C-alpha cells in the first residue's frame, strides 16, 4: 500500500499525533458548540445554521485528522525507503490542510451570521 515495503515501520507516538488528538478534540467541541448555537438561534428566531458546524466537525475528522495521521505515522517514517512514499506524503498533507481550511470557513460563516443577527 502506498508503495511501502512489507517491513515498513509505523510510529505509534509522534509529535504530529498530538496535533491530530487536538483536532479531534476541537471537532467534538464544535459539535457541542453547534448544539449551543442552535439553541441561541432558536431564541432569537433565526434560521438554524448550526448544521454548518456539524459539517465542519466531520470535515475536520475525515479530511484533516485521518490523512494527517496516515502522513505522520505511516508515510513520514518510511519516506527514505521509496521515492513514491514522498509523493503520497505530499498528497495526504495537501488533503489534510485543504480540509482544515474548508472546515475553518464552514465554522466561521455561522459565527459571523450569528454575530450580525444579534448585533442588529
C-alpha positions as CSV (number, residue, x, y, z in Angstrom):
1,X,0.0,0.0,0.0
2,X,1.3,3.5,-1.0
3,X,4.5,1.8,-2.3
4,X,5.7,0.8,1.2
5,X,7.8,-2.4,1.7
6,X,6.4,-5.2,3.7
7,X,8.7,-4.4,6.7
8,X,7.7,-0.8,6.8
9,X,7.7,0.8,10.2
10,X,4.8,2.6,11.8
11,X,5.4,5.1,14.6
12,X,2.7,5.0,17.2
13,X,3.6,8.1,19.2
14,X,4.9,11.1,17.2
15,X,4.6,14.8,18.0
16,X,2.4,15.2,14.9
17,X,-0.1,12.9,16.5
18,X,-0.6,15.4,19.3
19,X,-2.0,17.7,16.7
20,X,-4.4,15.0,15.5
21,X,-5.6,14.5,19.0
22,X,-6.1,18.2,19.4
23,X,-8.0,18.5,16.2
24,X,-10.3,15.6,17.2
25,X,-11.0,17.4,20.5
26,X,-11.7,20.6,18.6
27,X,-14.2,18.7,16.4
28,X,-16.0,17.4,19.5
29,X,-16.1,21.0,20.9
30,X,-17.5,22.2,17.6
31,X,-20.3,19.5,17.9
32,X,-21.1,20.9,21.4
33,X,-21.0,24.5,20.1
34,X,-23.4,23.6,17.3
35,X,-25.9,22.4,19.9
36,X,-25.4,25.7,21.9
37,X,-25.7,27.8,18.8
38,X,-28.8,26.0,17.7
39,X,-30.5,26.9,21.0
40,X,-29.4,30.5,20.7
41,X,-30.6,30.9,17.2
42,X,-34.0,29.4,18.2
43,X,-34.2,32.0,21.0
44,X,-33.6,34.9,18.6
45,X,-36.0,33.4,15.9
46,X,-33.4,32.9,13.2
47,X,-33.0,30.0,10.8
48,X,-31.0,27.0,12.1
49,X,-27.5,27.1,10.6
50,X,-25.7,25.0,13.2
51,X,-25.6,22.2,10.7
52,X,-22.6,24.0,9.1
53,X,-20.7,23.5,12.4
54,X,-21.5,19.8,12.4
55,X,-20.3,19.5,8.8
56,X,-17.1,21.4,9.8
57,X,-16.6,19.0,12.6
58,X,-16.9,15.9,10.4
59,X,-14.7,17.6,7.8
60,X,-12.0,18.1,10.4
61,X,-12.1,14.5,11.4
62,X,-12.3,13.0,7.9
63,X,-10.2,15.3,5.8
64,X,-7.7,16.5,8.4
65,X,-7.2,14.1,11.3
66,X,-7.2,10.8,9.3
67,X,-5.0,11.9,6.4
68,X,-2.6,13.7,8.7
69,X,-2.3,10.6,10.9
70,X,-1.5,8.5,7.9
71,X,1.1,11.0,6.7
72,X,2.7,11.3,10.2
73,X,2.5,7.7,11.4
74,X,2.9,5.7,8.3
75,X,4.4,7.6,5.4
76,X,6.8,10.0,7.1
77,X,8.9,7.4,8.8
78,X,9.2,5.4,5.6
79,X,10.0,8.3,3.2
80,X,13.6,7.2,2.7
81,X,12.7,3.7,1.7
82,X,10.8,4.5,-1.5
83,X,10.5,7.7,-3.6
84,X,6.9,7.0,-4.2
85,X,6.2,7.5,-0.5
86,X,7.2,11.1,-0.8
87,X,4.6,11.7,-3.4
88,X,1.9,10.1,-1.2
89,X,3.1,12.1,1.8
90,X,2.6,15.3,-0.1
91,X,-0.8,14.3,-1.3
92,X,-2.0,13.4,2.2
93,X,-0.6,16.6,3.7
94,X,-2.2,18.7,1.0
95,X,-5.6,17.0,1.5
96,X,-5.4,17.4,5.3
97,X,-4.6,21.1,5.2
98,X,-7.2,21.9,2.5
99,X,-9.7,20.1,4.6
100,X,-8.6,22.1,7.6
101,X,-9.1,25.3,5.6
102,X,-12.5,24.3,4.4
103,X,-13.6,23.4,7.9
104,X,-12.5,26.7,9.2
105,X,-14.5,28.6,6.6
106,X,-17.6,26.4,7.4
107,X,-17.2,27.1,11.1
108,X,-16.7,30.8,10.6
109,X,-19.7,31.6,8.5
110,X,-22.4,30.6,11.1
111,X,-20.5,32.5,13.8
112,X,-20.4,35.7,11.7
113,X,-24.1,35.3,10.8
114,X,-25.0,34.9,14.5
115,X,-23.0,38.0,15.4
116,X,-24.6,40.1,12.7
117,X,-28.1,38.9,13.7
118,X,-27.7,39.6,17.4
119,X,-25.9,42.9,17.0
120,X,-28.8,44.5,14.9
